[in-house]
């Protein structure tokens, strides 16, 4: 970097707050608009070999509070000043929340990049060549399916290279290229949906507990399962909200709302049903055995009690106490299932009846309220 522009006389101090009749010379970094110096010296001339700074002659008052001691914290674009200094220090918990939020956004970016890495080209200009291969594959399939075929034998060089390398026919090579492109787009679309969900949830999180839950989700093996977030509606003309939806638009909105409802309900049920395969059948079986034990145990003696006994032994309980605990858990699960099923049926009917964007928005708000209510319901158990 070249030397700092030629300084004003030593008596120029931080108390300069009003413009002189001749105006001000404002020196900024050429790449960032950061102010590094200013003077009202009419004879000021920057060093001629400087190329990292930009000097502007400005007529007007300087911002209140800007001095030579703090001008580096200001930006000047040639016409207006902007104070870019750090704001007043926030409360410690707010600073911690923001720090954790940035850390989670970095983690999310790393996870998304890792998930997409397998689709990235391995060599320079790979994207261009991949698109050329796809074009050749599509044109080849179109050419061979056209009546009479095509004699353009020299128009598929990349496709022939793939077929030769893989030891397959041109038809198989074309199918491979098209299928890989379809798989890539599906994967990228899925990871983008997940990224949008997490990014919005991280930025809107208001407590450390919410960020901790998001971190737990990101670090789990199932982190690519989209999380529940509220929908965002772009600015609309008031009349558009009540205009009948086109059939394609309505169908897609219904699918989106149904998908979100399913996520909300499944998220609540997962906390009482668990994620293990066959868990429903085993829970039903355990409940039956628990009832038999607490009703005298006569029928239970004919049953395999290993499930109850192992559960009781692991928790240092009697078989009867383990049975009562199982029945309590089963009753809680049943209440959750019934409650979510009633709400699900009501909202499904509302979703299927939407006709306008106003209807869609109203159902979206109901889904937001349901998600919030269900989170509160499961909070004591967590």
Beta strands, then each sheet from edge to edge (+ up, - down):
strand 1: 24-29
strand 2: 35-39
strand 3: 53-58
strand 4: 74-76
strand 5: 81-83
sheet 1: 2+ 1- 3+
sheet 2: 4+ 5-
end
